[in-house]
């Protein structure tokens, strides 16, 4: 099995497990979310241990190890991205499986199990054009102020979506035109989405245009931009303008 096939297979199998758990376990609320996180993580790690025993792993639901820092190949996993949405019965949650090689988001898969969709970095679709009124994906529960600022300046509108994977998928599939986020995420929140978005031809960077890097000692990713390449410079300039006027306002959104 190729790395790309493995990433997709892991995401699909974990997604099916999560769909079944939500439908048949009788669990709800925090108990459902905790069980989903743990069981999906266990399933992915067990399969990776068999298929790629020499590779390192960074997962949201596992104890981190500094040993990964010396590894070239590191699987970066979010077994359930959007736990809040998952336990609420929504469909805007995802499973992320990515492989980082030498710090790059090299390949990955993002599954949207409740929609029976899996996006792969090796199976891309043509991007659609932007809507007449730019649609900017942002958090459903904690929208990023910089996204609202950009939408206002560009005459656009906000599209409120749950998980980072679901927001990125919306841009790839033409349901939104850009995703920008300020406030800390972690590498597992965006490595697989970035791998898939880059392969689809989208621009992916920090909000200041800096490259995204993975498998670092500090796994926090302070901000992110995913958009059509022709739009990137404009949004980066707006983000800079926003920061210059809001430097004294901490942003802790995730």
Phi and psi restraints in degrees (value plus and minus 20) as a CYANA .aco file:
   2 UNK   PHI     -89.1   -49.1
   2 UNK   PSI     144.3   184.3
   3 UNK   PHI     -79.5   -39.5
   3 UNK   PSI     -59.7   -19.7
   4 UNK   PHI     -85.0   -45.0
   4 UNK   PSI     -63.4   -23.4
   5 UNK   PHI     -84.0   -44.0
   5 UNK   PSI     -59.4   -19.4
   6 UNK   PHI     -84.6   -44.6
   6 UNK   PSI     -65.5   -25.5
   7 UNK   PHI     -77.9   -37.9
   7 UNK   PSI     -66.4   -26.4
   8 UNK   PHI     -85.6   -45.6
   8 UNK   PSI     -62.5   -22.5
   9 UNK   PHI     -82.0   -42.0
   9 UNK   PSI     -63.3   -23.3
  10 UNK   PHI     -83.5   -43.5
  10 UNK   PSI     -63.5   -23.5
  11 UNK   PHI     -85.2   -45.2
  11 UNK   PSI     -61.2   -21.2
  12 UNK   PHI     -86.5   -46.5
  12 UNK   PSI     -66.1   -26.1
  13 UNK   PHI     -85.7   -45.7
  13 UNK   PSI     -61.6   -21.6
  14 UNK   PHI     -85.1   -45.1
  14 UNK   PSI     -58.7   -18.7
  15 UNK   PHI     -82.8   -42.8
  15 UNK   PSI     -62.3   -22.3
  16 UNK   PHI     -83.2   -43.2
  16 UNK   PSI     -60.6   -20.6
  17 UNK   PHI     -79.4   -39.4
  17 UNK   PSI     -63.4   -23.4
  18 UNK   PHI     -88.1   -48.1
  18 UNK   PSI     -60.6   -20.6
  19 UNK   PHI     -81.3   -41.3
  19 UNK   PSI     -65.5   -25.5
  20 UNK   PHI     -84.9   -44.9
  20 UNK   PSI     -60.8   -20.8
  21 UNK   PHI     -81.7   -41.7
  21 UNK   PSI     -63.2   -23.2
  22 UNK   PHI     -88.1   -48.1
  22 UNK   PSI     -52.6   -12.6
  23 UNK   PHI    -100.6   -60.6
  23 UNK   PSI     -50.7   -10.7
  24 UNK   PHI    -146.6  -106.6
  24 UNK   PSI     -26.1    13.9
  25 UNK   PHI    -100.3   -60.3
  25 UNK   PSI     -41.4    -1.4
  26 UNK   PHI      59.7    99.7
  26 UNK   PSI     -21.6    18.4
  27 UNK   PHI    -101.7   -61.7
  27 UNK   PSI     138.0   178.0
  28 UNK   PHI    -171.8  -131.8
  28 UNK   PSI     148.7   188.7
  29 UNK   PHI      38.0    78.0
  29 UNK   PSI    -161.2  -121.2
  30 UNK   PHI     -81.0   -41.0
  30 UNK   PSI     -54.8   -14.8
  31 UNK   PHI     -85.0   -45.0
  31 UNK   PSI     -59.0   -19.0
  32 UNK   PHI     -86.9   -46.9
  32 UNK   PSI     -64.5   -24.5
  33 UNK   PHI     -81.3   -41.3
  33 UNK   PSI     -64.7   -24.7
  34 UNK   PHI     -85.0   -45.0
  34 UNK   PSI     -61.7   -21.7
  35 UNK   PHI     -86.0   -46.0
  35 UNK   PSI     -60.2   -20.2
  36 UNK   PHI     -83.6   -43.6
  36 UNK   PSI     -66.7   -26.7
  37 UNK   PHI     -75.9   -35.9
  37 UNK   PSI     -69.2   -29.2
  38 UNK   PHI     -89.1   -49.1
  38 UNK   PSI     -66.1   -26.1
  39 UNK   PHI     -90.4   -50.4
  39 UNK   PSI     -60.3   -20.3
  40 UNK   PHI     -85.3   -45.3
  40 UNK   PSI     -60.4   -20.4
  41 UNK   PHI     -83.4   -43.4
  41 UNK   PSI     -65.7   -25.7
  42 UNK   PHI     -79.4   -39.4
  42 UNK   PSI     -62.3   -22.3
  43 UNK   PHI     -84.7   -44.7
  43 UNK   PSI     -63.4   -23.4
  44 UNK   PHI     -86.4   -46.4
  44 UNK   PSI     -65.5   -25.5
  45 UNK   PHI     -85.7   -45.7
  45 UNK   PSI     -57.9   -17.9
  46 UNK   PHI     -83.0   -43.0
  46 UNK   PSI     -63.9   -23.9
  47 UNK   PHI     -87.6   -47.6
  47 UNK   PSI     -60.4   -20.4
  48 UNK   PHI     -84.3   -44.3
  48 UNK   PSI     -58.7   -18.7
  49 UNK   PHI     -81.2   -41.2
  49 UNK   PSI     -51.3   -11.3
  50 UNK   PHI    -101.8   -61.8
  50 UNK   PSI     -65.4   -25.4
  51 UNK   PHI    -101.0   -61.0
  51 UNK   PSI     -53.7   -13.7
  52 UNK   PHI    -158.3  -118.3
  52 UNK   PSI      44.6    84.6
  53 UNK   PHI     -84.0   -44.0
  53 UNK   PSI     -40.5    -0.5
  54 UNK   PHI    -112.3   -72.3
  54 UNK   PSI     -25.6    14.4
  55 UNK   PHI    -107.3   -67.3
  55 UNK   PSI     132.6   172.6
  56 UNK   PHI    -107.2   -67.2
  56 UNK   PSI     142.7   182.7
  57 UNK   PHI    -156.7  -116.7
  57 UNK   PSI     117.9   157.9
  58 UNK   PHI    -143.8  -103.8
  58 UNK   PSI      95.3   135.3
  59 UNK   PHI    -150.3  -110.3
  59 UNK   PSI     123.7   163.7
  60 UNK   PHI     -77.8   -37.8
  60 UNK   PSI     -53.6   -13.6
  61 UNK   PHI    -120.4   -80.4
  61 UNK   PSI      -6.3    33.7
  62 UNK   PHI    -145.7  -105.7
  62 UNK   PSI     133.5   173.5
  63 UNK   PHI     -84.0   -44.0
  63 UNK   PSI     109.5   149.5
  64 UNK   PHI     -94.6   -54.6
  64 UNK   PSI     134.4   174.4
  65 UNK   PHI    -153.2  -113.2
  65 UNK   PSI     112.2   152.2
  66 UNK   PHI     -84.3   -44.3
  66 UNK   PSI     -34.8     5.2
  67 UNK   PHI     -81.1   -41.1
  67 UNK   PSI     -46.8    -6.8
  68 UNK   PHI     -85.4   -45.4
  68 UNK   PSI     -43.6    -3.6
  69 UNK   PHI     -85.6   -45.6
  69 UNK   PSI     -42.8    -2.8
  70 UNK   PHI    -117.3   -77.3
  70 UNK   PSI     -16.4    23.6
  71 UNK   PHI    -112.5   -72.5
  71 UNK   PSI     120.6   160.6
  72 UNK   PHI     -97.5   -57.5
  72 UNK   PSI     -58.5   -18.5
  73 UNK   PHI    -127.8   -87.8
  73 UNK   PSI      99.4   139.4
  74 UNK   PHI    -155.4  -115.4
  74 UNK   PSI     101.1   141.1
  75 UNK   PHI    -100.7   -60.7
  75 UNK   PSI     107.1   147.1
  76 UNK   PHI    -134.4   -94.4
  76 UNK   PSI      98.5   138.5
  77 UNK   PHI    -143.5  -103.5
  77 UNK   PSI     114.0   154.0
  78 UNK   PHI    -142.9  -102.9
  78 UNK   PSI      81.5   121.5
  79 UNK   PHI     -88.1   -48.1
  79 UNK   PSI     -41.0    -1.0
  80 UNK   PHI    -172.7  -132.7
  80 UNK   PSI      75.4   115.4
  81 UNK   PHI    -112.1   -72.1
  81 UNK   PSI      93.1   133.1
  82 UNK   PHI      82.2   122.2
  82 UNK   PSI      28.6    68.6
  83 UNK   PHI     -79.1   -39.1
  83 UNK   PSI     -58.3   -18.3
  84 UNK   PHI     -77.7   -37.7
  84 UNK   PSI     -65.8   -25.8
  85 UNK   PHI     -90.1   -50.1
  85 UNK   PSI     -58.8   -18.8
  86 UNK   PHI     -78.9   -38.9
  86 UNK   PSI     -70.3   -30.3
  87 UNK   PHI     -93.9   -53.9
  87 UNK   PSI     -36.4     3.6
  88 UNK   PHI    -107.2   -67.2
  88 UNK   PSI     -21.3    18.7
  89 UNK   PHI      63.2   103.2
  89 UNK   PSI      -6.7    33.3
  90 UNK   PHI    -104.0   -64.0
  90 UNK   PSI     154.6   194.6
  91 UNK   PHI    -131.2   -91.2
  91 UNK   PSI     -18.7    21.3
  92 UNK   PHI    -116.6   -76.6
  92 UNK   PSI      38.2    78.2
  93 UNK   PHI    -150.9  -110.9
  93 UNK   PSI     147.3   187.3
  94 UNK   PHI    -170.7  -130.7
  94 UNK   PSI     148.2   188.2
  95 UNK   PHI    -140.4  -100.4
  95 UNK   PSI     109.3   149.3
  96 UNK   PHI    -133.0   -93.0
  96 UNK   PSI     108.3   148.3
  97 UNK   PHI    -154.4  -114.4
  97 UNK   PSI      96.2   136.2
  98 UNK   PHI    -150.9  -110.9
  98 UNK   PSI     134.4   174.4
  99 UNK   PHI    -136.9   -96.9
  99 UNK   PSI      99.1   139.1
 100 UNK   PHI    -118.6   -78.6
 100 UNK   PSI     109.4   149.4
 101 UNK   PHI    -140.9  -100.9
 101 UNK   PSI     102.4   142.4
 102 UNK   PHI      33.4    73.4
 102 UNK   PSI      19.3    59.3
 103 UNK   PHI      64.5   104.5
 103 UNK   PSI     -20.5    19.5
 104 UNK   PHI    -119.3   -79.3
 104 UNK   PSI     130.0   170.0
 105 UNK   PHI     -99.8   -59.8
 105 UNK   PSI      66.6   106.6
 106 UNK   PHI     -98.3   -58.3
 106 UNK   PSI     -65.0   -25.0
 107 UNK   PHI    -176.3  -136.3
 107 UNK   PSI     143.3   183.3
 108 UNK   PHI    -199.6  -159.6
 108 UNK   PSI     156.8   196.8
 109 UNK   PHI    -159.8  -119.8
 109 UNK   PSI     120.7   160.7
 110 UNK   PHI    -143.0  -103.0
 110 UNK   PSI      95.1   135.1
 111 UNK   PHI    -119.0   -79.0
 111 UNK   PSI     117.5   157.5
 112 UNK   PHI    -132.6   -92.6
 112 UNK   PSI      61.1   101.1
 113 UNK   PHI     -81.3   -41.3
 113 UNK   PSI     -55.7   -15.7
 114 UNK   PHI     -89.7   -49.7
 114 UNK   PSI     -35.1     4.9
 115 UNK   PHI    -129.0   -89.0
 115 UNK   PSI     -18.3    21.7
 116 UNK   PHI      36.7    76.7
 116 UNK   PSI      25.5    65.5
 117 UNK   PHI    -145.1  -105.1
 117 UNK   PSI     118.9   158.9
 118 UNK   PHI    -154.1  -114.1
 118 UNK   PSI     107.0   147.0
 119 UNK   PHI    -124.2   -84.2
 119 UNK   PSI     111.2   151.2
 120 UNK   PHI    -142.0  -102.0
 120 UNK   PSI     126.3   166.3
 121 UNK   PHI     -90.9   -50.9
 121 UNK   PSI     -37.8     2.2
 122 UNK   PHI    -122.1   -82.1
 122 UNK   PSI     -15.6    24.4
 123 UNK   PHI    -156.1  -116.1
 123 UNK   PSI      62.5   102.5
 124 UNK   PHI    -114.6   -74.6
 124 UNK   PSI     140.8   180.8
 125 UNK   PHI    -140.4  -100.4
 125 UNK   PSI     135.0   175.0
 126 UNK   PHI     -81.9   -41.9
 126 UNK   PSI     117.7   157.7
 127 UNK   PHI     -92.7   -52.7
 127 UNK   PSI     122.6   162.6
 128 UNK   PHI    -105.6   -65.6
 128 UNK   PSI     140.5   180.5
 129 UNK   PHI     -90.8   -50.8
 129 UNK   PSI     140.4   180.4
 130 UNK   PHI     -85.7   -45.7
 130 UNK   PSI     132.3   172.3
 131 UNK   PHI     -90.7   -50.7
 131 UNK   PSI     138.7   178.7
 132 UNK   PHI     -77.5   -37.5
 132 UNK   PSI     -56.2   -16.2
 133 UNK   PHI    -131.7   -91.7
 133 UNK   PSI      92.1   132.1
 134 UNK   PHI     -75.1   -35.1
 134 UNK   PSI     111.1   151.1
 135 UNK   PHI    -126.4   -86.4
 135 UNK   PSI      98.9   138.9
 136 UNK   PHI    -129.2   -89.2
 136 UNK   PSI      99.9   139.9
 137 UNK   PHI     -97.2   -57.2
 137 UNK   PSI     115.2   155.2
 138 UNK   PHI    -168.7  -128.7
 138 UNK   PSI     150.8   190.8
 139 UNK   PHI     -81.1   -41.1
 139 UNK   PSI     119.1   159.1
 140 UNK   PHI     -89.1   -49.1
 140 UNK   PSI     -58.9   -18.9
 141 UNK   PHI    -118.6   -78.6
 141 UNK   PSI     -47.7    -7.7
 142 UNK   PHI    -158.8  -118.8
 142 UNK   PSI      51.5    91.5
 143 UNK   PHI     -81.3   -41.3
 143 UNK   PSI     120.7   160.7
 144 UNK   PHI     -96.5   -56.5
 144 UNK   PSI     107.5   147.5
 145 UNK   PHI     -76.5   -36.5
 145 UNK   PSI     -55.6   -15.6
 146 UNK   PHI     -84.9   -44.9
 146 UNK   PSI     -51.0   -11.0
 147 UNK   PHI     -87.9   -47.9
 147 UNK   PSI     -62.2   -22.2
 148 UNK   PHI     -84.2   -44.2
 148 UNK   PSI     -59.4   -19.4
 149 UNK   PHI     -82.1   -42.1
 149 UNK   PSI     -67.2   -27.2
 150 UNK   PHI     -84.3   -44.3
 150 UNK   PSI     -61.3   -21.3
 151 UNK   PHI     -81.8   -41.8
 151 UNK   PSI     -61.9   -21.9
 152 UNK   PHI     -84.8   -44.8
 152 UNK   PSI     -65.5   -25.5
 153 UNK   PHI     -88.7   -48.7
 153 UNK   PSI     -49.3    -9.3
 154 UNK   PHI    -115.3   -75.3
 154 UNK   PSI     -18.7    21.3
 155 UNK   PHI      47.2    87.2
 155 UNK   PSI       9.5    49.5
 156 UNK   PHI    -120.4   -80.4
 156 UNK   PSI    -189.2  -149.2
 157 UNK   PHI    -155.6  -115.6
 157 UNK   PSI     133.2   173.2
 158 UNK   PHI    -110.2   -70.2
 158 UNK   PSI     119.6   159.6
 159 UNK   PHI    -134.9   -94.9
 159 UNK   PSI      94.6   134.6
 160 UNK   PHI    -109.1   -69.1
 160 UNK   PSI      98.1   138.1
 161 UNK   PHI    -155.5  -115.5
 161 UNK   PSI     131.7   171.7
 162 UNK   PHI     -91.5   -51.5
 162 UNK   PSI    -113.3   -73.3
 163 UNK   PHI     -96.0   -56.0
 163 UNK   PSI     140.4   180.4
 164 UNK   PHI     -80.9   -40.9
 164 UNK   PSI     -59.8   -19.8
 165 UNK   PHI     -82.9   -42.9
 165 UNK   PSI     -60.3   -20.3
 166 UNK   PHI     -88.4   -48.4
 166 UNK   PSI     -56.6   -16.6
 167 UNK   PHI     -86.9   -46.9
 167 UNK   PSI     -64.7   -24.7
 168 UNK   PHI     -82.8   -42.8
 168 UNK   PSI     -61.9   -21.9
 169 UNK   PHI     -80.6   -40.6
 169 UNK   PSI     -55.8   -15.8
 170 UNK   PHI     -82.3   -42.3
 170 UNK   PSI     -58.6   -18.6
 171 UNK   PHI     -89.4   -49.4
 171 UNK   PSI     -63.8   -23.8
 172 UNK   PHI     -80.9   -40.9
 172 UNK   PSI     -60.3   -20.3
 173 UNK   PHI    -110.2   -70.2
 173 UNK   PSI     -16.1    23.9
 174 UNK   PHI      61.8   101.8
 174 UNK   PSI      -4.2    35.8
 175 UNK   PHI    -110.8   -70.8
 175 UNK   PSI     -29.5    10.5
 176 UNK   PHI    -171.5  -131.5
 176 UNK   PSI     147.6   187.6
 177 UNK   PHI    -132.6   -92.6
 177 UNK   PSI     -39.0     1.0
 178 UNK   PHI    -178.2  -138.2
 178 UNK   PSI     134.2   174.2
 179 UNK   PHI    -153.5  -113.5
 179 UNK   PSI      96.6   136.6
 180 UNK   PHI    -150.7  -110.7
 180 UNK   PSI     120.0   160.0
 181 UNK   PHI    -160.4  -120.4
 181 UNK   PSI     115.1   155.1
 182 UNK   PHI    -142.1  -102.1
 182 UNK   PSI     134.6   174.6
 183 UNK   PHI      77.7   117.7
 183 UNK   PSI     126.0   166.0
 184 UNK   PHI     -85.2   -45.2
 184 UNK   PSI     115.6   155.6
 185 UNK   PHI    -134.7   -94.7
 185 UNK   PSI    -199.7  -159.7
 186 UNK   PHI    -138.0   -98.0
 186 UNK   PSI     144.1   184.1
 187 UNK   PHI     -75.4   -35.4
 187 UNK   PSI     -56.9   -16.9
 188 UNK   PHI     -89.5   -49.5
 188 UNK   PSI     -40.3    -0.3
 189 UNK   PHI     -89.1   -49.1
 189 UNK   PSI     -49.2    -9.2
 190 UNK   PHI    -153.5  -113.5
 190 UNK   PSI     -22.7    17.3
 191 UNK   PHI     -83.6   -43.6
 191 UNK   PSI     -71.8   -31.8
 192 UNK   PHI     -84.5   -44.5
 192 UNK   PSI     -66.1   -26.1
 193 UNK   PHI     -75.7   -35.7
 193 UNK   PSI     -61.0   -21.0
 194 UNK   PHI     -86.1   -46.1
 194 UNK   PSI     -62.4   -22.4
 195 UNK   PHI     -78.4   -38.4
 195 UNK   PSI     -63.2   -23.2
 196 UNK   PHI     -92.3   -52.3
 196 UNK   PSI     -61.4   -21.4
 197 UNK   PHI     -86.1   -46.1
 197 UNK   PSI     -62.0   -22.0
 198 UNK   PHI     -80.2   -40.2
 198 UNK   PSI     -64.3   -24.3
 199 UNK   PHI     -83.5   -43.5
 199 UNK   PSI     -49.9    -9.9
 200 UNK   PHI     -98.2   -58.2
 200 UNK   PSI     -27.4    12.6
 201 UNK   PHI      80.2   120.2
 201 UNK   PSI     -10.3    29.7
 202 UNK   PHI    -105.9   -65.9
 202 UNK   PSI     135.0   175.0
 203 UNK   PHI     -98.6   -58.6
 203 UNK   PSI     113.8   153.8
 204 UNK   PHI    -154.5  -114.5
 204 UNK   PSI     105.5   145.5
 205 UNK   PHI    -183.8  -143.8
 205 UNK   PSI     157.6   197.6
 206 UNK   PHI     -88.6   -48.6
 206 UNK   PSI     146.5   186.5
 207 UNK   PHI     -86.4   -46.4
 207 UNK   PSI     -40.0     0.0
 208 UNK   PHI    -112.7   -72.7
 208 UNK   PSI     -13.8    26.2
 209 UNK   PHI      71.5   111.5
 209 UNK   PSI     -25.8    14.2
 210 UNK   PHI     -87.1   -47.1
 210 UNK   PSI     132.2   172.2
 211 UNK   PHI     -87.9   -47.9
 211 UNK   PSI     128.5   168.5
 212 UNK   PHI    -107.4   -67.4
 212 UNK   PSI     112.6   152.6
 213 UNK   PHI    -145.3  -105.3
 213 UNK   PSI     129.1   169.1
 214 UNK   PHI    -149.2  -109.2
 214 UNK   PSI     150.7   190.7
 215 UNK   PHI      37.6    77.6
 215 UNK   PSI      29.7    69.7
 216 UNK   PHI    -120.5   -80.5
 216 UNK   PSI     144.1   184.1
 217 UNK   PHI     -83.8   -43.8
 217 UNK   PSI     -62.6   -22.6
 218 UNK   PHI    -115.5   -75.5
 218 UNK   PSI      92.8   132.8
 219 UNK   PHI    -105.8   -65.8
 219 UNK   PSI     -17.2    22.8
 220 UNK   PHI     -93.0   -53.0
 220 UNK   PSI     113.3   153.3
 221 UNK   PHI    -132.6   -92.6
 221 UNK   PSI      87.5   127.5
 222 UNK   PHI     -84.3   -44.3
 222 UNK   PSI     -52.7   -12.7
 223 UNK   PHI    -183.6  -143.6
 223 UNK   PSI     147.9   187.9
 224 UNK   PHI    -176.1  -136.1
 224 UNK   PSI     129.0   169.0
 225 UNK   PHI    -152.9  -112.9
 225 UNK   PSI     108.9   148.9
 226 UNK   PHI    -150.7  -110.7
 226 UNK   PSI     102.0   142.0
 227 UNK   PHI    -182.0  -142.0
 227 UNK   PSI     156.3   196.3
 228 UNK   PHI     -86.5   -46.5
 228 UNK   PSI     120.0   160.0
 229 UNK   PHI     -74.3   -34.3
 229 UNK   PSI     -58.3   -18.3
 230 UNK   PHI     -88.2   -48.2
 230 UNK   PSI     -37.4     2.6
 231 UNK   PHI    -115.5   -75.5
 231 UNK   PSI     -32.8     7.2
 232 UNK   PHI     -81.6   -41.6
 232 UNK   PSI     -68.3   -28.3
 233 UNK   PHI     -80.4   -40.4
 233 UNK   PSI     -59.7   -19.7
 234 UNK   PHI     -84.8   -44.8
 234 UNK   PSI     -64.2   -24.2
 235 UNK   PHI     -90.3   -50.3
 235 UNK   PSI     -58.0   -18.0
 236 UNK   PHI     -80.7   -40.7
 236 UNK   PSI     -60.6   -20.6
 237 UNK   PHI     -85.0   -45.0
 237 UNK   PSI     -61.0   -21.0
 238 UNK   PHI     -85.9   -45.9
 238 UNK   PSI     -59.1   -19.1
 239 UNK   PHI     -83.5   -43.5
 239 UNK   PSI     -59.0   -19.0
 240 UNK   PHI     -84.4   -44.4
 240 UNK   PSI     -62.4   -22.4
 241 UNK   PHI     -81.6   -41.6
 241 UNK   PSI     -62.1   -22.1
 242 UNK   PHI     -83.7   -43.7
 242 UNK   PSI     -65.2   -25.2
 243 UNK   PHI     -82.1   -42.1
 243 UNK   PSI     -59.6   -19.6
 244 UNK   PHI     -82.1   -42.1
 244 UNK   PSI     -49.3    -9.3
 245 UNK   PHI    -119.2   -79.2
 245 UNK   PSI     -21.0    19.0
 246 UNK   PHI    -155.3  -115.3
 246 UNK   PSI       8.0    48.0
 247 UNK   PHI     -81.1   -41.1
 247 UNK   PSI     -45.4    -5.4
 248 UNK   PHI    -112.2   -72.2
 248 UNK   PSI     -11.4    28.6
 249 UNK   PHI    -132.0   -92.0
 249 UNK   PSI      82.9   122.9
 250 UNK   PHI     -84.9   -44.9
 250 UNK   PSI     124.8   164.8
 251 UNK   PHI    -144.0  -104.0
 251 UNK   PSI      90.8   130.8
 252 UNK   PHI    -128.2   -88.2
 252 UNK   PSI      -5.0    35.0
 253 UNK   PHI     -85.9   -45.9
 253 UNK   PSI     131.2   171.2
